[in-house]
Amino acid sequence: MLMVFPVVWVYWVFSLTIVTYVSAFIINRYKEYGFAALVAFYTIYLAASQIVATRLIEFDLGFYTFFAPAAVFLYPFLSQAIDMINEVYGEKKAHIAIIIAFVTQVLLIMFIVMTNSLNPAPFFEYETAWQSIFSQGIRIVLASWVSFLVFQNLDAYVFAWMKSHYPKQVFLRSASSDILSLTLDSLIFVVLAFYGVAPLVPLIIGQIVAKNLIGLLDTPWFVWYKRYLENNSSINNQ
């Protein structure tokens, strides 16, 4: 019996390839616009992960199945995006990007709360579903914000440190900074969001395994991004 290949990985590979190539192309051709492009991708990753996190999914590794928010497929992209910024524009710009992205998420929640305060049209049939999805508890929101600020700033710092100490080890600095920051993110978020209301250990393990697995899988795209910039830079300088 043939095993069905999950279509989610097709979307995952396609989207990651598009973002990586477009980012590298813009930086190579129009470096002054590269930072803005990377921040735009970074922000949409974060906004999308905040929205899809409300859906819990079954994560099947083939030999073990666990449950996690759907955002585990997107959240590791944040680490890659901040690494892409850090690699070209430096640690200071990476921290600036984190602040910009955080402000956009505060605004996103404000806009959702604002629209939720309005009375729905009498013929709008999906009000209950809408409210159940977009009425996140303040505890969940705060946990998400705290974990984001901690793990992304840590990622930026560790990546910059690894780059200065191991400048040739492209895969190492991206993978190591991602693993450390994504693990810490899982610990902080789950404890702050679910302590006293849900079993912490299964949720922490699920998030750590899923995020780090996907974080490792997307690291070759970062290496490709680095190689593309190096190769095309040498061509342009001839």
QUIPEUR-V271038 format. One record per residue. RES is the residue in one letter. PSI is psi in radians with two decimals (NA if undefined). OMEGA is omega in whole degrees, -180 to 180 (NA if undefined). Layout:
BEGIN
RES_PSI_OMEGA / RES_PSI_OMEGA
END
This chain:
BEGIN
M_2.23_-178 / L_2.42_178 / M_2.26_-180 / V_2.21_180 / F_2.13_-178 / P_2.18_-177 / V_-0.35_-180 / V_-0.58_-179 / W_-0.47_176 / V_-0.85_177 / Y_-0.70_-178 / W_-0.88_-180 / V_-0.76_-178 / F_-0.84_-178 / S_-0.72_-180 / L_-0.67_178 / T_-0.77_179 / I_-0.88_-177 / V_-0.75_-179 / T_-0.83_-178 / Y_-0.83_-179 / V_-0.74_179 / S_-0.84_-179 / A_-0.70_-180 / F_-0.81_-179 / I_-0.77_-180 / I_-0.71_-179 / N_-0.72_-176 / R_-0.66_-175 / Y_1.24_-172 / K_-0.53_-179 / E_-0.35_178 / Y_-0.12_-176 / G_-0.74_-179 / F_-0.76_179 / A_-0.71_-180 / A_-0.77_-180 / L_-0.69_178 / V_-0.64_178 / A_-0.82_178 / F_-0.72_-180 / Y_-0.76_-178 / T_-0.72_-179 / I_-0.59_173 / Y_-0.83_-176 / L_-0.80_-180 / A_-0.77_-180 / A_-0.70_-180 / S_-0.61_178 / Q_-0.64_-178 / I_-0.86_-176 / V_-0.19_178 / A_-0.32_-180 / T_-0.24_179 / R_2.12_177 / L_2.38_-176 / I_2.84_173 / E_2.18_-179 / F_1.85_-174 / D_2.01_179 / L_-0.02_-177 / G_-0.77_179 / F_-0.15_-179 / Y_2.43_-179 / T_2.34_176 / F_3.05_-177 / F_2.50_-178 / A_2.81_174 / P_2.56_-180 / A_-0.32_-180 / A_-0.23_179 / V_-0.39_178 / F_-0.36_-177 / L_-0.61_-172 / Y_-0.67_177 / P_-0.42_177 / F_-0.52_180 / L_-0.75_180 / S_-0.68_179 / Q_-0.74_-179 / A_-0.73_-180 / I_-0.53_174 / D_-0.68_179 / M_-0.69_177 / I_-0.81_-178 / N_-0.70_-177 / E_-0.70_-174 / V_-0.71_-171 / Y_-0.11_175 / G_2.93_-175 / E_-0.69_-179 / K_-0.78_179 / K_-0.56_178 / A_-0.76_178 / H_-0.62_176 / I_-0.75_178 / A_-0.68_179 / I_-0.76_179 / I_-0.78_179 / I_-0.83_-179 / A_-0.69_180 / F_-0.75_179 / V_-0.69_179 / T_-0.58_180 / Q_-0.59_174 / V_-0.76_178 / L_-0.69_179 / L_-0.82_179 / I_-0.70_179 / M_-0.72_-180 / F_-0.69_178 / I_-0.79_178 / V_-0.72_180 / M_-0.85_-178 / T_-0.53_178 / N_-0.36_180 / S_-0.20_-180 / L_2.64_178 / N_2.30_-180 / P_2.70_174 / A_2.51_-176 / P_-0.40_-179 / F_0.06_178 / F_1.96_-170 / E_-0.12_-171 / Y_0.38_-176 / E_-0.76_-180 / T_-0.78_179 / A_-0.73_179 / W_-0.86_-178 / Q_-0.66_-179 / S_-0.54_-179 / I_-0.76_-171 / F_0.16_175 / S_1.17_180 / Q_2.49_178 / G_2.63_-179 / I_-0.56_180 / R_-0.74_179 / I_-0.77_-178 / V_-0.84_-179 / L_-0.70_178 / A_-0.71_179 / S_-0.76_-179 / W_-0.79_-179 / V_-0.84_-179 / S_-0.66_179 / F_-0.85_-178 / L_-0.69_-179 / V_-0.91_-171 / F_-0.57_180 / Q_-0.70_177 / N_-0.62_175 / L_-0.76_178 / D_-0.80_-179 / A_-0.73_-179 / Y_-0.85_-178 / V_-0.73_180 / F_-0.81_-180 / A_-0.69_179 / W_-0.78_179 / M_-0.65_180 / K_-0.68_-179 / S_-0.53_-178 / H_-0.50_-180 / Y_1.20_-173 / P_-0.43_-178 / K_-0.24_-175 / Q_1.34_-175 / V_-0.88_-179 / F_-0.73_-176 / L_-0.82_-176 / R_-0.59_178 / S_-0.82_-177 / A_-0.77_-176 / S_-0.73_179 / S_-0.64_-180 / D_-0.79_-178 / I_-0.80_-179 / L_-0.83_-175 / S_-0.70_-180 / L_-0.59_176 / T_-0.79_179 / L_-0.69_178 / D_-0.79_-180 / S_-0.75_180 / L_-0.86_-177 / I_-0.85_-175 / F_-0.85_-176 / V_-0.76_-179 / V_-0.83_-179 / L_-0.63_-174 / A_-0.57_-168 / F_0.07_179 / Y_2.19_178 / G_-0.13_-178 / V_-0.19_-179 / A_2.72_177 / P_2.12_-172 / L_-0.75_-172 / V_-0.86_179 / P_-0.69_-180 / L_-0.73_179 / I_-0.81_-180 / I_-0.78_180 / G_-0.81_-179 / Q_-0.72_-179 / I_-0.82_-179 / V_-0.86_-176 / A_-0.85_-177 / K_-0.74_-179 / N_-0.60_176 / L_-0.86_-180 / I_-0.59_177 / G_-0.66_177 / L_-0.67_-179 / L_-0.55_-178 / D_-0.07_-179 / T_-0.65_177 / P_-0.50_177 / W_-0.59_176 / F_-0.70_177 / V_-0.73_177 / W_-0.78_177 / Y_-0.82_180 / K_-0.80_-180 / R_-0.69_179 / Y_-0.83_-179 / L_-0.72_180 / E_-0.81_-177 / N_-0.77_-178 / N_-0.51_176 / S_-0.71_180 / S_-0.60_178 / I_-0.77_-178 / N_-0.48_-178 / N_-0.10_-179 / Q_NA_NA
END
